[in-house]
């Protein structure tokens, strides 16, 4: 009978130890869940901040690129207009030479095509 009392007390102690361990593990798991949720919140906030910063940089870069493209387009248009004026002036000043140059260009072009 004495053994059964000790055995009963021992099993109660082991049972309570297991219960304490289970409770401790559950508390640790809950704590980890809270830490993961906090970490996810921080990551989300940082991602939102970084995306706003990256978007601002991209928009700024796009505006700069657009402005530079418009400037290059204006320069090309001015260059084209200037080249057109130069060609017209040259043709008016030297009409015979222009016709001779066009004929020579046509002859060279015809020779190159006939070799194929």
C-alpha positions as protocol buffer text, in pm:
chain_id: "A"
residue {
  index: 1
  type: UNK
  ca { x: 0 y: 0 z: 0 }
}
residue {
  index: 2
  type: UNK
  ca { x: 285 y: 234 z: 72 }
}
residue {
  index: 3
  type: UNK
  ca { x: 415 y: 189 z: -279 }
}
residue {
  index: 4
  type: UNK
  ca { x: 85 y: 278 z: -432 }
}
residue {
  index: 5
  type: UNK
  ca { x: 71 y: 605 z: -233 }
}
residue {
  index: 6
  type: UNK
  ca { x: 425 y: 694 z: -339 }
}
residue {
  index: 7
  type: UNK
  ca { x: 357 y: 582 z: -692 }
}
residue {
  index: 8
  type: UNK
  ca { x: 39 y: 791 z: -698 }
}
residue {
  index: 9
  type: UNK
  ca { x: 218 y: 1097 z: -563 }
}
residue {
  index: 10
  type: UNK
  ca { x: 503 y: 1046 z: -811 }
}
residue {
  index: 11
  type: UNK
  ca { x: 266 y: 1020 z: -1107 }
}
residue {
  index: 12
  type: UNK
  ca { x: 86 y: 1333 z: -993 }
}
residue {
  index: 13
  type: UNK
  ca { x: 419 y: 1513 z: -975 }
}
residue {
  index: 14
  type: UNK
  ca { x: 519 y: 1390 z: -1321 }
}
residue {
  index: 15
  type: UNK
  ca { x: 178 y: 1482 z: -1457 }
}
residue {
  index: 16
  type: UNK
  ca { x: 202 y: 1829 z: -1317 }
}
residue {
  index: 17
  type: UNK
  ca { x: 557 y: 1859 z: -1457 }
}
residue {
  index: 18
  type: UNK
  ca { x: 429 y: 1759 z: -1801 }
}
residue {
  index: 19
  type: UNK
  ca { x: 148 y: 2004 z: -1768 }
}
residue {
  index: 20
  type: UNK
  ca { x: 395 y: 2276 z: -1666 }
}
residue {
  index: 21
  type: UNK
  ca { x: 616 y: 2189 z: -1963 }
}
residue {
  index: 22
  type: UNK
  ca { x: 317 y: 2197 z: -2200 }
}
residue {
  index: 23
  type: UNK
  ca { x: 208 y: 2532 z: -2058 }
}
residue {
  index: 24
  type: UNK
  ca { x: 562 y: 2666 z: -2092 }
}
residue {
  index: 25
  type: UNK
  ca { x: 585 y: 2547 z: -2452 }
}
residue {
  index: 26
  type: UNK
  ca { x: 246 y: 2697 z: -2536 }
}
residue {
  index: 27
  type: UNK
  ca { x: 354 y: 3028 z: -2379 }
}
residue {
  index: 28
  type: UNK
  ca { x: 677 y: 3021 z: -2579 }
}
residue {
  index: 29
  type: UNK
  ca { x: 486 y: 2946 z: -2899 }
}
residue {
  index: 30
  type: UNK
  ca { x: 246 y: 3232 z: -2827 }
}
residue {
  index: 31
  type: UNK
  ca { x: 541 y: 3462 z: -2757 }
}
residue {
  index: 32
  type: UNK
  ca { x: 703 y: 3357 z: -3086 }
}
residue {
  index: 33
  type: UNK
  ca { x: 379 y: 3424 z: -3270 }
}
residue {
  index: 34
  type: UNK
  ca { x: 365 y: 3773 z: -3122 }
}
residue {
  index: 35
  type: UNK
  ca { x: 728 y: 3837 z: -3217 }
}
residue {
  index: 36
  type: UNK
  ca { x: 668 y: 3711 z: -3572 }
}
residue {
  index: 37
  type: UNK
  ca { x: 361 y: 3933 z: -3603 }
}
residue {
  index: 38
  type: UNK
  ca { x: 561 y: 4233 z: -3479 }
}
residue {
  index: 39
  type: UNK
  ca { x: 843 y: 4149 z: -3719 }
}
residue {
  index: 40
  type: UNK
  ca { x: 599 y: 4116 z: -4009 }
}
residue {
  index: 41
  type: UNK
  ca { x: 449 y: 4453 z: -3919 }
}
residue {
  index: 42
  type: UNK
  ca { x: 795 y: 4616 z: -3913 }
}
residue {
  index: 43
  type: UNK
  ca { x: 887 y: 4455 z: -4246 }
}
residue {
  index: 44
  type: UNK
  ca { x: 559 y: 4573 z: -4397 }
}
residue {
  index: 45
  type: UNK
  ca { x: 613 y: 4929 z: -4276 }
}
residue {
  index: 46
  type: UNK
  ca { x: 971 y: 4933 z: -4404 }
}
residue {
  index: 47
  type: UNK
  ca { x: 860 y: 4789 z: -4737 }
}
residue {
  index: 48
  type: UNK
  ca { x: 594 y: 5058 z: -4770 }
}
residue {
  index: 49
  type: UNK
  ca { x: 848 y: 5330 z: -4692 }
}
residue {
  index: 50
  type: UNK
  ca { x: 1100 y: 5185 z: -4937 }
}
residue {
  index: 51
  type: UNK
  ca { x: 838 y: 5153 z: -5210 }
}
residue {
  index: 52
  type: UNK
  ca { x: 737 y: 5517 z: -5161 }
}
residue {
  index: 53
  type: UNK
  ca { x: 1102 y: 5624 z: -5178 }
}
residue {
  index: 54
  type: UNK
  ca { x: 1168 y: 5411 z: -5486 }
}
residue {
  index: 55
  type: UNK
  ca { x: 853 y: 5543 z: -5654 }
}
residue {
  index: 56
  type: UNK
  ca { x: 958 y: 5902 z: -5584 }
}
residue {
  index: 57
  type: UNK
  ca { x: 1303 y: 5834 z: -5733 }
}
residue {
  index: 58
  type: UNK
  ca { x: 1148 y: 5663 z: -6035 }
}
residue {
  index: 59
  type: UNK
  ca { x: 908 y: 5952 z: -6093 }
}
residue {
  index: 60
  type: UNK
  ca { x: 1192 y: 6202 z: -6060 }
}
residue {
  index: 61
  type: UNK
  ca { x: 1405 y: 5999 z: -6301 }
}
residue {
  index: 62
  type: UNK
  ca { x: 1116 y: 5976 z: -6546 }
}
residue {
  index: 63
  type: UNK
  ca { x: 1062 y: 6352 z: -6534 }
}
residue {
  index: 64
  type: UNK
  ca { x: 1435 y: 6409 z: -6594 }
}
residue {
  index: 65
  type: UNK
  ca { x: 1436 y: 6158 z: -6879 }
}
residue {
  index: 66
  type: UNK
  ca { x: 1128 y: 6316 z: -7036 }
}
residue {
  index: 67
  type: UNK
  ca { x: 1278 y: 6664 z: -7012 }
}
residue {
  index: 68
  type: UNK
  ca { x: 1606 y: 6543 z: -7164 }
}
residue {
  index: 69
  type: UNK
  ca { x: 1416 y: 6362 z: -7443 }
}
residue {
  index: 70
  type: UNK
  ca { x: 1219 y: 6675 z: -7527 }
}
residue {
  index: 71
  type: UNK
  ca { x: 1540 y: 6876 z: -7531 }
}
residue {
  index: 72
  type: UNK
  ca { x: 1705 y: 6624 z: -7766 }
}
residue {
  index: 73
  type: UNK
  ca { x: 1399 y: 6629 z: -7990 }
}
residue {
  index: 74
  type: UNK
  ca { x: 1416 y: 7009 z: -8014 }
}
residue {
  index: 75
  type: UNK
  ca { x: 1789 y: 6990 z: -8094 }
}
residue {
  index: 76
  type: UNK
  ca { x: 1722 y: 6729 z: -8366 }
}
residue {
  index: 77
  type: UNK
  ca { x: 1442 y: 6939 z: -8514 }
}
residue {
  index: 78
  type: UNK
  ca { x: 1667 y: 7247 z: -8521 }
}
residue {
  index: 79
  type: UNK
  ca { x: 1948 y: 7042 z: -8674 }
}
residue {
  index: 80
  type: UNK
  ca { x: 1714 y: 6901 z: -8938 }
}
residue {
  index: 81
  type: UNK
  ca { x: 1583 y: 7250 z: -9022 }
}
residue {
  index: 82
  type: UNK
  ca { x: 1937 y: 7387 z: -9038 }
}
residue {
  index: 83
  type: UNK
  ca { x: 2048 y: 7098 z: -9264 }
}
residue {
  index: 84
  type: UNK
  ca { x: 1751 y: 7152 z: -9492 }
}
residue {
  index: 85
  type: UNK
  ca { x: 1833 y: 7521 z: -9526 }
}
residue {
  index: 86
  type: UNK
  ca { x: 2199 y: 7436 z: -9602 }
}
residue {
  index: 87
  type: UNK
  ca { x: 2102 y: 7187 z: -9874 }
}
residue {
  index: 88
  type: UNK
  ca { x: 1858 y: 7429 z: -10032 }
}
residue {
  index: 89
  type: UNK
  ca { x: 2115 y: 7709 z: -10027 }
}
residue {
  index: 90
  type: UNK
  ca { x: 2380 y: 7481 z: -10180 }
}
residue {
  index: 91
  type: UNK
  ca { x: 2142 y: 7360 z: -10452 }
}
residue {
  index: 92
  type: UNK
  ca { x: 2048 y: 7720 z: -10538 }
}
residue {
  index: 93
  type: UNK
  ca { x: 2411 y: 7833 z: -10544 }
}
residue {
  index: 94
  type: UNK
  ca { x: 2545 y: 7534 z: -10743 }
}
residue {
  index: 95
  type: UNK
  ca { x: 2264 y: 7372 z: -10943 }
}
residue {
  index: 96
  type: UNK
  ca { x: 2489 y: 7206 z: -11201 }
}
residue {
  index: 97
  type: UNK
  ca { x: 2718 y: 7056 z: -10936 }
}
residue {
  index: 98
  type: UNK
  ca { x: 2414 y: 6929 z: -10745 }
}
residue {
  index: 99
  type: UNK
  ca { x: 2276 y: 6756 z: -11055 }
}
residue {
  index: 100
  type: UNK
  ca { x: 2622 y: 6604 z: -11122 }
}
residue {
  index: 101
  type: UNK
  ca { x: 2650 y: 6483 z: -10762 }
}
residue {
  index: 102
  type: UNK
  ca { x: 2303 y: 6330 z: -10774 }
}
residue {
  index: 103
  type: UNK
  ca { x: 2387 y: 6157 z: -11103 }
}
residue {
  index: 104
  type: UNK
  ca { x: 2714 y: 6022 z: -10963 }
}
residue {
  index: 105
  type: UNK
  ca { x: 2536 y: 5897 z: -10652 }
}
residue {
  index: 106
  type: UNK
  ca { x: 2272 y: 5727 z: -10866 }
}
residue {
  index: 107
  type: UNK
  ca { x: 2539 y: 5564 z: -11084 }
}
residue {
  index: 108
  type: UNK
  ca { x: 2729 y: 5429 z: -10781 }
}
residue {
  index: 109
  type: UNK
  ca { x: 2405 y: 5302 z: -10631 }
}
residue {
  index: 110
  type: UNK
  ca { x: 2310 y: 5130 z: -10958 }
}
residue {
  index: 111
  type: UNK
  ca { x: 2654 y: 4966 z: -10981 }
}
residue {
  index: 112
  type: UNK
  ca { x: 2629 y: 4836 z: -10627 }
}
residue {
  index: 113
  type: UNK
  ca { x: 2286 y: 4690 z: -10691 }
}
residue {
  index: 114
  type: UNK
  ca { x: 2393 y: 4528 z: -11019 }
}
residue {
  index: 115
  type: UNK
  ca { x: 2675 y: 4338 z: -10844 }
}
residue {
  index: 116
  type: UNK
  ca { x: 2431 y: 4141 z: -10633 }
}
